[in-house]
Amino acid sequence: MIEAKLAKKAMEKTEGLNYIWIQIRPSIEALITDVRIRLSLPQGLYRTVNLNRYPEESDGTIVVDELDVNADVIIELITQEAVTVEHGSIVVWLTFTVNHLHNQIESLTIPISFVEDTEDDEQSDMTIDYEVVERALQLSGSGKERSNQKYEFIVIPPIKHNYHNEYADIGKKYRIDCM
């Protein structure tokens, strides 16, 4: 029912950026409701809010009230300070209700490595899953379309002063207009 992919299997120890794509694919033909997704991250690895803009509880649990056919969740993972471990694992916990009766819990463990940031990409183990990156870019772009805010731009033309005095010609010659 749950699948997950990382954009990179190895992540920089300092100031690293990665994405996790969590896919929820119901394996049974039933009404799946009250879906909650929670991540357990290794020490030093942090997450931002989900790019899908699903509501989140105060503890970071992502809430999908009613599951359509499939649901995707993309979360940005970051390392702020130097991570001291070489390897870790991300655990994705999924809880849901089937037919408004049975609560179920599933989990998935994803290994992740932390490497020193090197300029030479050939030596590093940083293969990128472009499908995950492409999906993250799609969601970050569609977030602007999803927001209900409409922006209106007002163009204010610059004010030009016409001075008529004995120094007007000198002022015109040396004035810097911001246009």
N, C-alpha and C positions, 0 to 999 in steps of 0.2 A: 504494500500500500504506500510505502514511503521510499523515495529515492532521493539521493543528494549527490551533488557534484561540486567540486572546488574548481575555481578558475586556475589555480596553481596548486600542485601537490606539495611544493616547498615554498616557504614564505620567508621574507627577510626578517632577521631578528630585530632590527631597528627600523622604525618608520615603514613597515611593510603594509601592503594593501592586497586584499584578496576578496573574492566573492564566493558565497555559497548559494547554490541553487537547489532549493528543496522542492521536490515535485510530489504532490499527493495524488495518487492514482488509485481510486477505490477498486478493490479486487472482488467486491461482492455487489450485487444489484440490490441495494437497500438505501434507505434514507440516512445519510450521514450528516449529523448536526453537531454543534458545539465543538468544533475542531480547535484544538489549542496546540501550538508549537512552542517548544522551549529548547534552548540550546545550553549545553554545558561546555564551557570553553576552557582550554588549558590556561594556567596562570600566565599573565602577560599578553594574552590575546583578548581583544575587546571587539564589540560589535556596535554598529549604528542601527538606527531604526530601519525597518524593512522598506525596500524600495517600492513595494506594491501598495503601500499606504493602508495596510490592514491595521485595525486598532490594536494597540498593545496595552497590557496591564502594567502596573507600576514595577513589577519584577521582571519585565521584558518578555512576558509570554505573549505570543502573537495569537489573536483571536480571529478565527474565520467562522462566523455564525452558522452559515449553511453552505455546504460544499456543493458546488456545481458539478459538472462532469469531472473536471480536473482542476486543480489549483496549483499555482506556482508561487513560491516565495523566494525573493532574492534578498540577501542580507550582505552588507559590506563588513568585512572583517579587517581590523587594523591592529598593528603593534605600535605602541607609543614609545615605550622605553625598551631597552635591550632585554630580550627574552633569554633566560639562562639555560633553558632546556634545549636539547637537540631535536627531540621528537615529542609529540603529544597527540591527543585525540579529541575530536569534537563529537559530542554525543547529541543527537537530535531526538528529542522526545515528542511523540505525537499522541495526544489523548483525544478521543472522539466518542460520540454516542451513536449507536446503531438503532434505527427505528424507535427512537425516544425511549429505549429500554435498557440496553446494555452499554456500559462504559467499557472502553477498551484502551489499552496503552501499547504502543509500539515504540521501539527505539532503533536507532541506527548509529553505528560508530564509524567515524571517518578518520583515518590516520592523517597527520600533517607533520611535516618536517620544518625545522627552522634553520636557516642557513645564513651565513654572513653575507652581507650585501657586497657583491663584486661587480666590477665594471665589465668583466669578460663573461658574457652570457653563455659561451660555449662550455666553460668549466662548471657553471652552476647547473643545478638539477631543476631549472625552472621552465618546464614545458607548460604552455598555456593552452587551456581548453577554450578556444575562441567561441564556441557555442554558448558557454556561460557568460563570457564577456559581452557578446552580442545581445544576449537576453537582458543583461543588466543595463546596457545602453538603451535598449528599447524602453525599459521601464522608467529609467531616469528621464527620458524624453517625454514619455506619456504622462509623467507626473504633472508636468506643466499643463497638459491638456485636461487632466482630471480635476484640477483645482477650480473652484467656482469663482475665483477672483478674476475680474476683467480689468485690464489696465487700459487707461486712456492717456494718450500722450498729447500734451499741449505744447505747441511750438510758440515761443514768445520771441518776436523779432527784436533785434537790438535797437536801442534808441539812438538816433543820430541827432546831434545838435548842430545847428547852423548858427555860427557866431558871425556877427557883422560888426567888426571893429578893426582897428588899425593892425592888430596882430593876427587876424584870422587866417591870412595866407601862410604865416609861419606855423600856426597851429595845425593847419591842414597838412603841411609838408612833413611835420615831425610827429604827428599823432599816430598812435598805434591803435587801430580798431581791431577788436577781437571778432573776426569773421572768418 
